[in-house]
Amino acid sequence: MSTPLASSFLRWLLLSFAVLAGSSFAEGKADESAFISAALTNSQQQLARAQQAIRYGKTLAVRDQAQGVLDEHSAMLRDLQTLAQKKGVPAQSDAPLKPENSQAPLTASDRFDHDYAVAQLRSSKEAVTSFDRMSKEAADSDLQGFARLWLPMLYHQRELADQLVASQAP
């Protein structure tokens, strides 16, 4: 037989566990939503910069790298928007592709190719870090699988951006 004190303690213990488990679950969902939102933004910005590079790039290397970004990130963005919809995260799929505000003067720069390469390298590093973390730590198997699927492409894009920066040094 349990005493009222033991029964009360057991209820409190179970309630505490449920609250902690719910909090951990909510934090995991928030991390997953933040990852999806950040990945969408990063990919959209890379695509917008690549479109600028196709138009304003001075060297063939920059235009070729930009075309690769357009091809690969367009495919990833479609998959990411599908995943976002499945997970209930707003995807803003109809948002126009615009580079972040700090990149607006890129097109007027005499150093366009170098500035583009540096911006792409920074974005590529951010994407690799984020996708690598999700591929290892995501509790959601869909999200983990998505990160693992696209991580090799992101590593490749980062390597190409690094080489482009080295070739565009002023």
N, C-alpha and C positions, 0 to 999 in steps of 0.2 A: 504494500500500500504506500502511496505517496502522500506526503504531508502537504498542506496548502502552501507552505513556504517553498518546498521543492517544486511543486507544480507551477507556482508563480515564477520561480527562477527559470524553469525550463521554458515556459512561454516567453519570458523576456529574452532568453538566449536564442530561441528560434526566431523571434521577431528581429533581434539585432542582426542575426545572420541574414535574414531575408532583406533587411534594409541595406546591409553592406553588399550583398550580391546584386541587388537592384542598382545600387550606386555604381558598382563596377561595370555592370552591363550597360548602364547609361553612358558612362565614360567611354566604353569601347565603341558604342554607337556614335558618340560625338567625335571620337578620333577618326572613325571611318568616314563620317560625313565631311570632316575637315580635310581628310586626305583626298576625297573625291573632288571637293570644291577647289582645293589647291591645284590638283592635277589638271582639272578643267581649265583653270585660269592660266597655268603655266603653258599648257599645250596651245591654247588659243593665242597667247602672246607670242610663242615661238612661230606659230603659223603666220601671224600678222607681220612679224619681222621678216620671215622668209618671203612673204609676198613683196615686201619693200625691197628686199635684196634682189629678187628676180628683176624688179623694175629699175632699181638704182645702182645695183652692184657694178663695180668697175672691172672686176676680174672674173675670169671664167671659174676660178676655184670657188669664189663666193656664190656665184649664181648656181653652180653645180651642187654645192652643199645646201643651198636654200631649196633647190628642187627636191633633194633627198628629204629634207625636213617636211616639205609640203606633202610628199608622197606618204612618208611613214607616220607623221603626226596626224594627218587626215584620217588614216585608217584607225590609229589609236583613239583619236577623238570620237569617232563613231562608236567604237566599242565602249569607251568611257561614258558617253551619253546614254547608251543602252544600260550600262551598269547603274548609272545614277538614277535612271528612271525605275529600274528594278528595286533599288534600295530606297526610293522615295526622296532622293536628294535633287533639288532644283538644278537642272543642267544648263539653262540658258542657251539652248542649242540654236536659237534664232538670233542670238546676240551677234552684232557685227564684229568681225575680227579687227581689232585695233591694238597696236602695241601700247604698252603702258606709257603714261604721260612723259616719263623721262626719256623715252625713245622717240618722241615726236620730232625733235630737230635732227634726228639721224640722217634724214634724206637730204638735208641742206649741207651736211658736213663734207669737207674735203677728205676727211678720213672715214668715210662711210664704211668701207670694207672692214677696216680695223675695228671700228666701233660696233659694227654688226657682229663680228666674230667674238668680241669680248662679251657682248650681251648674250649671245647664244651659248657661250661656254658657261656663263653664270647660271643661266636657266637650265642648261643640261645637268650641271652639278647638283642643283636643287632637286631636279626630277629624279636623278639617280639616288640621291640620299633618301628621298621620300619613298620611292618605290622599293628600294632595298629594305628599308625598315618594315614596310607593309608586307613584303614577301616573307619576312621572317617572323613578324609579331602579330599579324592580323588574326583575330579569332574567327572572322568570317571567311569561310573557305572560298566563296566567290571572289572576294576582294583579294585574298592571298593568291589565288590562281591568276587573277588579272595582273597583279603586280609581277608575278613570276613570268608570265607570258611576255610582257612588254619590257622587262628589265634588260634583256640582251640588246634590244634595239636602242634603248636609252644609253647603255654603256657605249655602244657603237657611235651614237650621235655625239656623246661627250668626247670621245676620242677624236672624231672628225673636227669638232669645234676647237679642241685643244691644238690640233695640227693647223687649223685655219688661223688661229691667233698667232701661232709661231710664224706662219708664212706672211702675215699681215703686219708684223711689227713695224712701227713707224721709224 
